[in-house]
Amino acid sequence: MKTDTNLRIIFVLMMAILLAVAACGGNDPVEQATDSNDEVTNQPETAEITETDEDSEEPEVEPEAEPEQEQETVEEVVEDEDVAEEPETVAEETDQTDDDLYEELDVATAVPTIFSDPNEVRGTAFFGETLWAATLGGMVAWDLQTGAPTVYTTLDGLPHIGAHAVTVCNIPEPTLIAATTHGLATYDSASDRWLDGAYLLDTSEGTVGPSIFNGTARISDVVCDQENGRLIMAYNDVTVLDLTDGVVTSYTRNNDGLAWGAVEDIEVIGSDIWVASGFKGVSVIHSDGSVTVHNIETGFPADKVHDIEVEANGTIYMAADEGLVVLNTDGSTQLITQDDAPNMPAGAIYSLEYFAGQGILWLGMTNALCPMDIAGTFECTAVMQREEGMPEGRVYGLHATPDRTLYYHTLNNGVARFNPFTQEDGRWTNYMAPALILSNFVSALAQDDAYYVWIAGDGFVRRSDPNGQVAEEVLGFFGDNALLAHGNGGGMWSLGDRTLFYLEPWQEESMRWNKEDGLRDAHQGGLALDDQFRVWVGSEGGVSIFDRSTFSTVDTSQGYPDARTHALLWDGTTMWAGTHAGLVRLTDSSAELVLAEDALGNDPAVRAMAFGEDGRIILAGNFGLATFDGQTATLLNEDVKFVTVAVAPNGDIFAGSVSSGTAGLYHFDGSTWTHFTTRDGLPSNSVRTVLVSVTGEVWVGMGDTNLGGGVYFMRHAPQN
């Protein structure tokens, strides 16, 4: 192991100063150094600075496979290009304390801002000259002339920030319709806002269920069948709205014999509705309401069908994991694989787009496109893979315009445009909207000594200035639902993908430890530091304690409950663990369950903890919200299952819930509870983490996998 490079530089500088002072015949250099160190760092006096003391300040890191170089002079070390420097902090060096910076937030007048990732694209459509993208971070309008995006969120009228599909339909005027996690929404160009779908659909009273348009129903796809006067939605399993009389009809797997409940694509062929399940073949809903299933069980050549496209002559093509399925007009089928088209890229086919009049069917695969000649040889006329401007990932959606321009999207990397009239270099353009976060599932928030806010989520950790204006991606691999704990020295500890990370944004690589290093199998199990800067990591049935060199364990053999750990909190003398069995008091070698069913009710799971204004601990969990004075728990709220809690210096409590019916953000001012949801502008109701910053502003992280989310930032209102 070796200590951090910056510490070695500081050590060399201090020794040079001490030797210079000694050479000049000054006072005792060791005494001067001790006094200076005490004044600057405010550390307790010690006899000497040992390597162990340095290790307690910074984590150790495994040595890289490179020879050590002698440091002949201080100047050579400082000028070495490989030495990483810590960036300047946001906070100016003043005598101000955190208490001086704090200002009570007036929740009623707070100015909200939403940070999302608008590059998680799920569908596209043209409306006029604008390319609209439905994303899990909102609806995005791309001006293709300037390349500038406009992002619309719940602050712009969307019922939920997660949008899954978009279409244009005449009802009776051309209207842009989005399918969201909370129903349909329609775009009003006059106000430049989104409205609940029910406001513009003139339907018979009582025939359209409110959950479809402005409730909590997730609609994953929407298709306008203008010729037959229908709006078709992937909801419960397939729902059809008759645009003439407002009658809603649902077709389900259980009641009507659909092949599967999930829907990946809807295609209207004549009056029939073809539904690709992505898992169990294709269902065809006929005009009389009967259903025909095509899958391997019925002799069809494929099950995992993702997309459907029809040629002008009536031939139907289907993109599948197994290959390209061709359903001829005489009812016969073909399965085109690499054996039939040797130059076709390997792997599943996820999307199709037919170029009428050219005999070309575009196939979208993983990191590849194949324009296939379906008029003759069923071979790719070209193979496009990882060209400059092509976004990485599975090609989930293809969209062609009359001028033969092709657009496609992946799940995480925006929209790409292919211009066939441009030379090979530069024929691809990737439209990516600026984003503070890199996924719309946010699981942890923390603030460091320099007042930077760290944001962790599904596969990412980023570091932002206090206003969310400047973002830095922190290197490292992070799995689902990363956790954060503020480390000393300006870094941050993170737990993700069953790996413990120490992150420093000015370092090129993060340090990491996992099961092979002695870490228990930890997954979303809580993370905290004690006053010795040891890192405590929660897991199922115990915790790991990391002293920067080795791991020790407290588990069920020492009194820890056989239950999952949700949260850890250091109160200055004791480490507390919130577990599914209740609250646990920890030492280095023992555990005691101090609050369980007798104190917290039948569901005593403690999911989050925070310090209250009076020093008591605020417990959040399945039982609601409670205060704990070290001996007794007092319930504050028994109506909501909370998963996160934060307390402002004035005692205001902010807590979040993800439970159906009660999900959202809660604010308690000491006497009144206020509940905030998507109807109040939250991007999602699944609130998973809350941070009250040193300035009193509130950051809220939220989201659900594949449903949308982000960060809701409540700022102080401008002073008049």
Secondary structure, 3 states (H helix, E strand, C coil): CECCHHHHHHHHHHHHHHHHHHHCCCCCHHHHHHHHHHHHHCCCCCCCCCHHHHHHHCCCECCCCCCCCCCCCHHHHHHCCCCCCCCCCCCCCCCCCHHHHCCCCCCCCCEEEEECCCCCEEEEEEECCEEEEEECCEEEEEECCCCEEEEECHHHCCCCCCEEEEEEEECCCEEEEEEECCEEEEEECCCCEEEEHHHCCCCCCCCCCHHHHHCCCCCCCEEEECCCCEEEECCCCEEEEECCCCCEEEECHHHHCCCCCCCCEEEEECCEEEEECCCCCEEEECCCCCEEEECHHHCCCCCCEEEEEECCCCCEEEEECCEEEEECCCCCEEEECCCCCCCCCCCCCCEEEEECCCCEEEEECECEEEEEECCCCCCECCCEECCCCCCCCECCEEEECCCCCEEEECCCCCEEEECCCCCCCCCEEEECCCCCCCCCCEEEEEECCCCCEEEEECCEEEEECCCCCCEEECCCCCCCCCEEEECHHHCEEEEECCEEEEECCCCCCCEEECHHHCCCCCCCCCEEECCCCCEEEEEECEEEEECCCCEEEEEHHHCCCCCEEEEEEECCCCEEEEECCEEEEECCCCEEEEECHHHHCCCCCEEEEEECCCCCEEEEECCEEEEECCCCEEEEECCCCCCEEEECCCCCEEEEECCCCCCEEEEECCCCEEEECHHHCCCCCCEEEEEECCCCCEEEEEEECCCEEEEEEEECCCCC
